[in-house]
Amino acid sequence: METRNQGLLIMLPLLYTNVCRRHSDWMRKSTAAMGSSLFMVLAPGTVAGLLPWLLTRWEAGHWWLPVRVLGGAVLAMGAVVLVHAFARFVAEGLGTPAPVAPTEHLVVGGLYRHVRNPMYVAVVAAIAGQGLLLARPILLAYALFAGAVMWAFATWYEEPKLLSTFGAEYERYRRAVPGWLPRARAWRG
């Protein structure tokens, strides 16, 4: 009986440590998920949702139907890529895309193995897709402008920040994976 109690006393701290670690991981992922969700509504939601609505009130023009169908497909693909990219930040990076709550780990999995900036590519695609779907050239021009702003932010802020945070790991990733035009084969890093 006494050896059984001793075994239990030895196992309790190990069990407690394991439970605490799992709870801590769950809390970090939960916090990252909430932060990422909020950021997704505020940033891409504004850039790819609110501003296109303010520019067009989502009133459609009259373009050739196949162009509009293509626009709907591009919009849908942009939305899917955006959700996937945000989910990678939570699951792999344990953080958010927001500069005020960055990831703990460099995110290089999933679509990030094909392109370094899938969120920006997805947002531009969503805006351009709306432009085609709604037959509104103003949204195509806005997509170009938004893409240029995102390129500048990524080039002049994000890349230097990632290099200073993750060092050689980011540099190796940056050299292997293109920033804006996805590579066909996934980087194996």
Secondary structure, 3 states (H helix, E strand, C coil): CHHHHHHHHHHHHHHHHHHHHHHHHHHHHHHHHHHHHHHHHHCHHHHHHHHHHHHHCCCCCCCCHHHHHHHHHHHHHHHHHHHHHHHHHHHCCCCCCCCCCCCCCCCCCHHHHCCCCHHHHHHHHHHHHHHHHHCCHHHHHHHHHHHHHHHHHHHHHHHHHHHHHHCHHHHHHHHHCCCCCCCCCCCCC
